Amino acid sequence: MIVTNELMPSEKQAKLLGETGPTGPVFMINLVKFKEKAIYEDRRDTNLTGKEAYRLYGQDVTQVQCRSCFWYTYH
C-alpha cells in the first residue's frame, strides 16, 4: 500500500482519485478537528462553526473531484 500525504494534489493525482485502484476503489480518510468558530484566511466575517464551514467545503469538493464520495461526520 502506498500512503501519500499531500495538501494539494497534482492534476494527475486528482484525476487518479476518480479511478479504480489496482485492487478496487481508492479510499481517503480525513481526520479533522473543528474550531468552535470558522476562521477564514481572508478574514471574512462569518457565523459558521468550523464543522459547518467544512461541510460546505465538502459539498463543493465532491462536485469537482469525486464521482462517488461518501461523507460521514461522526458525532
PAVO-581379 format. One line per field, with one value per residue (C-alpha): residue number from 1; residue in one letter; x negated, y, z negated. Coordinates in Angstrom, 2 decimals. Layout:
<rs>
num <- (NUM	...) $
residu <- (a	...) $
xx <- (X	...) $
yy <- (Y	...) $
zz <- (Z	...) $
</rs>
This chain:
<rs>
num <- (1	2	3	4	5	6	7	8	9	10	11	12	13	14	15	16	17	18	19	20	21	22	23	24	25	26	27	28	29	30	31	32	33	34	35	36	37	38	39	40	41	42	43	44	45	46	47	48	49	50	51	52	53	54	55	56	57	58	59	60	61	62	63	64	65	66	67	68	69	70	71	72	73	74	75) $
residu <- (m	i	v	t	n	e	l	m	p	s	e	k	q	a	k	l	l	g	e	t	g	p	t	g	p	v	f	m	i	n	l	v	k	f	k	e	k	a	i	y	e	d	r	r	d	t	n	l	t	g	k	e	a	y	r	l	y	g	q	d	v	t	q	v	q	c	r	s	c	f	w	y	t	y	h) $
xx <- (0.00	-1.27	-0.41	-0.99	-0.38	0.46	2.15	2.77	2.70	1.21	3.53	2.50	3.15	6.57	7.51	6.42	8.77	11.73	10.35	10.43	7.26	5.22	7.26	10.50	11.69	9.46	10.43	9.44	9.97	9.70	9.27	10.14	10.67	13.09	12.78	15.74	15.98	14.77	11.78	11.07	7.65	9.12	10.55	14.15	16.77	18.85	21.20	20.35	18.77	15.68	17.78	20.38	17.66	16.03	19.38	19.83	16.31	17.05	20.18	18.18	15.21	17.31	18.89	15.43	13.28	15.43	17.88	18.98	17.86	19.41	19.21	19.93	19.45	19.06	20.97) $
yy <- (0.00	3.46	6.26	9.83	12.97	15.79	19.08	19.96	17.00	17.44	17.31	13.68	12.75	14.46	12.50	9.24	9.85	9.21	5.95	2.43	1.41	-1.69	-3.85	-1.86	1.62	4.30	5.36	8.59	9.37	12.87	13.02	16.58	18.65	21.57	25.02	26.37	29.27	29.13	31.34	32.18	33.15	36.25	37.28	37.44	37.64	34.50	32.96	29.43	26.87	25.10	21.98	23.89	25.52	22.15	20.67	23.48	22.86	19.13	19.74	21.80	19.41	16.31	18.02	18.57	15.60	12.60	10.57	8.58	10.16	9.35	11.99	10.98	13.14	11.28	12.96) $
zz <- (0.00	0.87	-1.57	-0.40	-2.43	-0.02	-0.77	2.87	5.28	8.73	11.74	12.34	8.69	8.71	11.85	10.24	7.28	9.59	10.98	9.58	7.77	8.63	6.25	6.03	5.19	3.67	0.14	-1.53	-5.20	-6.64	-10.40	-11.25	-14.37	-14.10	-15.61	-17.53	-15.05	-11.45	-10.69	-7.06	-5.72	-4.05	-7.47	-6.25	-8.98	-9.49	-11.99	-10.86	-13.14	-11.83	-11.29	-9.24	-7.12	-6.46	-5.43	-2.85	-1.57	-1.31	0.76	3.28	3.42	4.06	7.06	8.58	7.60	6.75	8.75	5.73	2.47	-0.85	-3.56	-7.11	-10.17	-13.44	-16.27) $
</rs>
